[in-house]
Amino acid sequence: MTEIPLNSVLWVGAILFVCGVICMTTKRNGIGVLMGVELVLNGANINFVAFSRYGKLGLDGQVIALFVIVLAAAEAAVAIAIALNFYNNHLTIDVDQGDTLRG
């Protein structure tokens, strides 16, 4: 079985990271921004697992990736709750419409 070189795996992680940053900066929709955050976290996870596989980290990189996945799930749950509350108050999820903090 052929082994995938480390450079190729790091390139995939970097491309996911850059796509996530571009998505976060260009989207005006709250859900689009959340998708960009998830892409950034997944790009970082690929790098953690790659360094765990090819480096001397052992299982440390995979354990860190698992913690990042758990944090991403918690972040998504809280962010969706905030987005639903924002929609109930402003009738949109356009992040530019929420320029004031009202109770």
C-alpha positions in Angstrom: 0.0 0.0 0.0 1.4 3.4 -1.0 1.8 6.0 1.7 0.6 9.5 1.2 3.4 12.0 1.7 3.2 14.5 4.5 3.4 17.5 2.2 0.2 16.4 0.4 -1.7 16.0 3.7 -0.5 19.4 4.9 -1.6 21.0 1.6 -5.1 19.6 2.0 -5.2 21.0 5.6 -3.9 24.4 4.4 -6.5 24.6 1.6 -9.3 23.8 4.0 -8.0 26.4 6.4 -7.8 29.1 3.7 -11.3 28.2 2.3 -12.6 28.6 5.9 -11.0 32.0 6.4 -12.3 33.2 3.0 -15.8 31.9 3.9 -15.7 33.7 7.2 -14.6 37.0 5.7 -16.9 37.0 2.7 -20.2 35.6 4.0 -22.7 38.0 5.5 -25.0 35.1 6.6 -24.5 33.8 10.1 -24.7 30.2 9.0 -22.1 30.8 6.3 -19.7 32.2 8.9 -20.3 29.1 11.1 -19.5 26.9 8.1 -16.2 28.8 7.7 -15.3 28.3 11.3 -15.9 24.6 10.9 -13.7 24.5 7.8 -10.9 26.2 9.7 -11.2 23.7 12.6 -11.2 20.7 10.2 -8.1 22.1 8.5 -6.4 22.3 11.8 -7.5 18.8 12.7 -6.0 17.4 9.5 -2.7 18.9 10.4 -2.9 17.5 14.0 -3.6 14.0 12.7 -0.9 14.3 10.0 1.8 15.4 12.5 0.6 12.6 14.8 1.0 10.0 12.0 4.2 11.2 10.5 5.9 12.9 13.5 7.0 11.8 16.9 3.7 12.8 18.7 2.2 9.3 19.0 -1.5 9.6 19.8 -1.2 13.2 21.1 -2.2 14.8 17.8 -5.2 12.5 17.5 -6.3 13.2 21.0 -6.1 17.0 20.4 -8.1 16.5 17.2 -10.8 14.7 19.2 -10.9 17.6 21.7 -11.3 20.0 18.8 -14.1 18.0 17.3 -15.9 18.1 20.7 -15.3 21.8 21.1 -16.6 22.4 17.5 -19.8 20.5 18.3 -20.4 22.6 21.4 -19.6 25.8 19.5 -22.0 24.8 16.8 -24.8 24.2 19.3 -24.3 27.5 21.0 -23.9 29.4 17.8 -27.1 28.0 16.3 -28.9 28.9 19.5 -27.6 32.5 19.2 -28.5 32.6 15.5 -32.1 31.5 16.3 -32.3 34.1 19.0 -30.9 36.7 16.5 -33.5 35.7 13.9 -36.3 36.0 16.4 -35.2 39.5 17.3 -34.2 40.8 13.8 -36.1 38.5 11.4 -32.8 37.9 9.5 -29.5 36.2 10.1 -27.5 38.8 8.2 -24.7 39.6 10.6 -24.5 43.3 9.4 -28.1 43.9 10.6 -27.0 43.2 14.2 -25.0 46.4 14.8 -26.7 47.3 18.0 -27.1 45.4 21.3 -30.6 45.6 22.5 -32.2 43.7 25.4 
